[in-house]
Amino acid sequence: MAEFIVLGAGMVGVSSALALQQAGHDVVIVDRTEPGLETSFGNAGIIQTEAAEPYALPQDMATLLRYATGKSNDVTWDLAASLKMAPALWRYYRNSSGLRYQTISKVYAQLAARATADHQPLIEASQSEAMIKRDGLAMLYRDEASFREATQRAERMLSEYGVTSRIVDGLQYMAEEPALKQAPIGAVHWLQSWSCSDPGALTQAYAQLFVARGGHIARGDANSLQQSTLGWSVDTTDGRLSAAHVVVALGPWSPQLLKRFGYHIPMVYKRGYHGHYKPQQPLKRPFLDVANGVLAAPMTGGIRVTTGAALVDMAAPANTKQLKRGVEQLGNLLSLGARVRESQWYGTRPCMPDMLPLVGAAPKHQNMWFHFGHGHQGFTQGPTTALLLSELIAGQVSSLTTALSPARLV
Ligand SMILES: Cc1cc2nc3c(=O)[nH]c(=O)nc-3n(C[C@H](O)[C@H](O)[C@H](O)COP(=O)(O)OP(=O)(O)OC[C@H]3O[C@@H](n4cnc5c(N)ncnc54)[C@H](O)[C@@H]3O)c2cc1C
């Protein structure tokens, strides 16, 4: 019998297992599929040190109207799903400004600041250096007003959080980035962020490291989870596995499992799509086309274009409108070749209304631990919040672990 069952083998689950293993625990990961095949597979692969502030809901009427009328490509929505998420969205909106947002950002910034340092030992030990680039992330602006605003924000991010960037004139940025066919108005080049050429493969490399260090990964359905006098057990293809503790790290599927245990988790589900395009010129570093809400990143499979958020039901069929519109508009900045033939990927950012992941003890069950809700930055934060969870389990409480505690749900 293991000490811990970790449910979920995305970046968050695999990092949890590694951190607990490092603390001397006997851990088994259970997933219904191979590690790193869901949200942690298809994301934009940025280890986002620049994300010291979480992604807030806009407060100004003009942007909200653009969202409401479908004129924006960075956020789209479905009426029935948005109504279902309305209470969580309302809380998210209220947390997105003023003192609440500042307080949340102070916590978030601490996670962003140490993200690369917490990935580094895992990158090294899993021999994944070839997948990592330490060349930052660019944000490209297509009009003077938004570039000016972004420049001011970059100055504030440096003074408040120490996040460094370079402000680059559009023509100069084009000279640096041969893949661009037209100059933007300007760019903010965030210098400390890293990027990964295959986020699914990095998650799998971390999972292999866990196995190489003596861990075990089993196939099974988390929905078979039961509490018993011994602790927790789950059905797997290796038989019924039991452990004293269970860590729920099922990303966007976590609320679904926890409903059976009496938890109603107010999650905002933000779906995103990607497509790969053959590069006509190699892309030097990833960039966000801010006006258009799509990110282009050089990956092993081609230039990966990822979309912003679609507020839809988890079970909704794929709708590639946002991706197609994004690629069309991106086409006047970047030379994109033909789309690589592949089945359409989409995944869901598991966002909490206060933008902070849930890390810590389940409020109503002994030896059940929550570790999910990383929203836009789970690929970045997985190793960091995993270490925090492991410290918490060892009895080390800090102001950071208190801020992330699931106790805030009750
Ligand atoms: C388009 C897009 C771009 C993004 N870009 C970035 C980025 O650049 N940087 C960044 O930091 N973050 C990014 N994110 C967010 C990031 O991908 C997520 O926050 C992160 O992957 C969440 O990881 P996770 O381990 O919690 O979830 P997942 O990776 O989804 O893992 C959950 C696991 O649970 C398993 N599972 C689910 N249900 C069951 C069940 N019943 N039984 C057994 N197993 C089950 C799944 O198979 C899966 O392996 C992006 C997200 C999207 C959608």
The ligand as an SDF file (V2000), in Angstrom:
LIG
                    3D

 53 58  0  0  0  0  0  0  0  0999 V2000
   -4.6880   26.9180  -25.2320 C   0  0  0  0  0  0  0  0  0  0  0  0
   -3.9940   26.8920  -23.8970 C   0  0  0  0  0  0  0  0  0  0  0  0
   -2.7420   27.4950  -23.7700 C   0  0  0  0  0  0  0  0  0  0  0  0
   -2.1010   27.5050  -22.5390 C   0  0  0  0  0  0  0  0  0  0  0  0
   -0.8340   28.0160  -22.4370 N   0  0  0  0  0  0  0  0  0  0  0  0
   -0.1620   27.9710  -21.2590 C   0  0  0  0  0  0  0  0  0  0  0  0
    1.1810   28.4340  -21.1580 C   0  0  0  0  0  0  0  0  0  0  0  0
    1.7900   28.8780  -22.1380 O   0  0  0  0  0  0  0  0  0  0  0  0
    1.7830   28.3870  -19.9470 N   0  0  0  0  0  0  0  0  0  0  0  0
    1.1560   27.8960  -18.8500 C   0  0  0  0  0  0  0  0  0  0  0  0
    1.7320   27.9200  -17.7660 O   0  0  0  0  0  0  0  0  0  0  0  0
   -0.1050   27.3890  -18.9200 N   0  0  0  0  0  0  0  0  0  0  0  0
   -0.7730   27.4070  -20.0960 C   0  0  0  0  0  0  0  0  0  0  0  0
   -2.0410   26.9240  -20.1810 N   0  0  0  0  0  0  0  0  0  0  0  0
   -2.6790   26.3890  -18.9680 C   0  0  0  0  0  0  0  0  0  0  0  0
   -2.1230   25.0000  -18.6380 C   0  0  0  0  0  0  0  0  0  0  0  0
   -2.1050   24.2040  -19.7810 O   0  0  0  0  0  0  0  0  0  0  0  0
   -2.9870   24.3310  -17.5510 C   0  0  0  0  0  0  0  0  0  0  0  0
   -3.1400   25.2070  -16.4510 O   0  0  0  0  0  0  0  0  0  0  0  0
   -2.2950   23.0460  -17.0540 C   0  0  0  0  0  0  0  0  0  0  0  0
   -1.9550   22.2160  -18.1280 O   0  0  0  0  0  0  0  0  0  0  0  0
   -3.1970   22.3080  -16.0950 C   0  0  0  0  0  0  0  0  0  0  0  0
   -2.5050   21.1260  -15.7400 O   0  0  0  0  0  0  0  0  0  0  0  0
   -3.2040   20.0040  -14.9020 P   0  0  0  0  0  0  0  0  0  0  0  0
   -2.1940   18.9750  -14.6130 O   0  0  0  0  0  0  0  0  0  0  0  0
   -3.9440   20.6300  -13.7760 O   0  0  0  0  0  0  0  0  0  0  0  0
   -4.3460   19.4350  -15.9000 O   0  0  0  0  0  0  0  0  0  0  0  0
   -4.2170   18.3820  -17.1030 P   0  0  0  0  0  0  0  0  0  0  0  0
   -2.9600   18.5460  -17.8360 O   0  0  0  0  0  0  0  0  0  0  0  0
   -5.4920   18.4620  -17.8740 O   0  0  0  0  0  0  0  0  0  0  0  0
   -4.1540   16.9980  -16.3510 O   0  0  0  0  0  0  0  0  0  0  0  0
   -5.3000   16.4000  -15.7860 C   0  0  0  0  0  0  0  0  0  0  0  0
   -5.1320   14.9050  -15.8900 C   0  0  0  0  0  0  0  0  0  0  0  0
   -6.2570   14.2790  -15.2620 O   0  0  0  0  0  0  0  0  0  0  0  0
   -6.5920   13.1210  -16.0180 C   0  0  0  0  0  0  0  0  0  0  0  0
   -7.9900   12.7520  -15.7570 N   0  0  0  0  0  0  0  0  0  0  0  0
   -9.0980   13.5050  -15.9320 C   0  0  0  0  0  0  0  0  0  0  0  0
  -10.1960   12.8180  -15.5430 N   0  0  0  0  0  0  0  0  0  0  0  0
   -9.7590   11.6000  -15.0980 C   0  0  0  0  0  0  0  0  0  0  0  0
  -10.4120   10.4720  -14.5490 C   0  0  0  0  0  0  0  0  0  0  0  0
  -11.7390   10.4060  -14.3860 N   0  0  0  0  0  0  0  0  0  0  0  0
   -9.6460    9.4230  -14.1930 N   0  0  0  0  0  0  0  0  0  0  0  0
   -8.2970    9.4330  -14.3450 C   0  0  0  0  0  0  0  0  0  0  0  0
   -7.6360   10.4810  -14.8510 N   0  0  0  0  0  0  0  0  0  0  0  0
   -8.3440   11.5650  -15.2340 C   0  0  0  0  0  0  0  0  0  0  0  0
   -6.3590   13.5450  -17.4570 C   0  0  0  0  0  0  0  0  0  0  0  0
   -6.1990   12.3910  -18.2930 O   0  0  0  0  0  0  0  0  0  0  0  0
   -5.1080   14.3980  -17.3380 C   0  0  0  0  0  0  0  0  0  0  0  0
   -3.9260   13.6550  -17.5590 O   0  0  0  0  0  0  0  0  0  0  0  0
   -2.7200   26.8990  -21.4080 C   0  0  0  0  0  0  0  0  0  0  0  0
   -3.9680   26.2820  -21.5450 C   0  0  0  0  0  0  0  0  0  0  0  0
   -4.5920   26.2560  -22.7760 C   0  0  0  0  0  0  0  0  0  0  0  0
   -5.9150   25.5630  -22.9120 C   0  0  0  0  0  0  0  0  0  0  0  0
  1  2  1  0
  2  3  1  0
  2 52  2  0
  3  4  2  0
  4  5  1  0
  4 50  1  0
  5  6  2  0
  6  7  1  0
  6 13  1  0
  7  8  2  0
  7  9  1  0
  9 10  1  0
 10 11  2  0
 10 12  1  0
 12 13  2  0
 13 14  1  0
 14 15  1  0
 14 50  1  0
 15 16  1  0
 16 17  1  0
 16 18  1  0
 18 19  1  0
 18 20  1  0
 20 21  1  0
 20 22  1  0
 22 23  1  0
 23 24  1  0
 24 25  2  0
 24 26  1  0
 24 27  1  0
 27 28  1  0
 28 29  2  0
 28 30  1  0
 28 31  1  0
 31 32  1  0
 32 33  1  0
 33 34  1  0
 33 48  1  0
 34 35  1  0
 35 36  1  0
 35 46  1  0
 36 37  1  0
 36 45  1  0
 37 38  2  0
 38 39  1  0
 39 40  1  0
 39 45  2  0
 40 41  1  0
 40 42  2  0
 42 43  1  0
 43 44  2  0
 44 45  1  0
 46 47  1  0
 46 48  1  0
 48 49  1  0
 50 51  2  0
 51 52  1  0
 52 53  1  0
M  END
$$$$
